[in-house]
Amino acid sequence: MRIPCLWAVLSLAAAVAHAQDATPQPPAFRLGDTATPLEYALELAIDPRAAEFSGEARIAMRINRYASVLWLNATGLTIESVRIEQENRTLPVSVVPTRR
C-alpha cells in the first residue's frame, strides 16, 4: 500500500521511529527504499555571522511498506521536534539520535 505522508521538522531532516525497547541502529550505507520522497519544502533562517542556523523542512513522501523505523539522514543536525501528518491525523513519532 502506498500512503503519502507530510513531514514537518524543525531542522532539515530527522531519523524518526515509533518508541521501541531497544535503540535501533542506523543503516551502514544506504537508507533503503522504505519511503520515497516526493517533494521538499525548506524554510531556513541563516545569519552568516552565526555558527548555527535554524529552519523547517517539509517532506512529502510515499511509504512503500510497513517499517517500525524510518531513517532520514540528519548528520550534523540537532532535531528539536518531528511530526508526521497523514490525511487528517498526526501520528506519534520519536527522534532516535545516533552517533557515528
Steps between C-alpha positions, in 0.01 A plus 500: 500500500634845417416772752601864452629667817603856576793547735559823682826533687678791660818404324593369157425134561451256783530138594164401639358187651214375712611447859677170538672312780839476326665789321509415130827532312521715186570341163870460422495676162174554311175598672293245311176531307239480775383849402536705183521881531261678264553867586714718729419846639769677707486816710839601639606784730868558425718769656844496333656627826357211703645150533154340489180530300139402555220402274221267405479227240180351365545176312207343318570132455348173394536219753573188295459242778457467874806563714527572871791738428542751220852640464574845359850645480542773761878483542624809684150631577320549831135400471261689729174337395348270240141458389346258250170600346290253304179638356313646803703341777837547667697183574723460808873485429826537686847607395773239537831685522800302384872556501728365230 
